[in-house]
Amino acid sequence: MALGDLEREIMTVLWETYLPMTVREVHQELARERHRDLAYTTVMTVLDRLAKKGVVRQIKDGRAYKYAPMQSRAEMTAALMMDALSGTPDQDAALAHFVGRLPPEALRAALEAIQRQG
């Protein structure tokens, strides 16, 4: 599932924090660190939309909600890549073309990560 620009920016805030955040905390982070002048209600709407898409989970905290990613950035990226690959009959060719465009050090790092996992 592809995300819009603001959705990706909000997800980056959540991924970098590692802790569930309130709408206010996300809004403040966007304003302070990313110099985004967004309405609080815009951030709240986007977080609610991300929750409905199953990208973040809502955690009830008193009268407010906190939001946390359902997947790591790497897991979500892999899922998006799998969705893209499953949409073509030429999966092998598409994957080979993609891998062929990666720098060799990225391929080595990916293979090492796979070996560490199992």
Protein Blocks (a to p, Z undefined) as FASTA:
>chain_A
ZZdfklmmmmmmmmmnopacdfklmmmmmmmmnopacdfklmmmmmmmmmmnopaccdde
hjbccdddfbdfklmmmmmmmmmmmmpcklmmmmmmmmmmpcfklmmmmmmmmmmnZZ
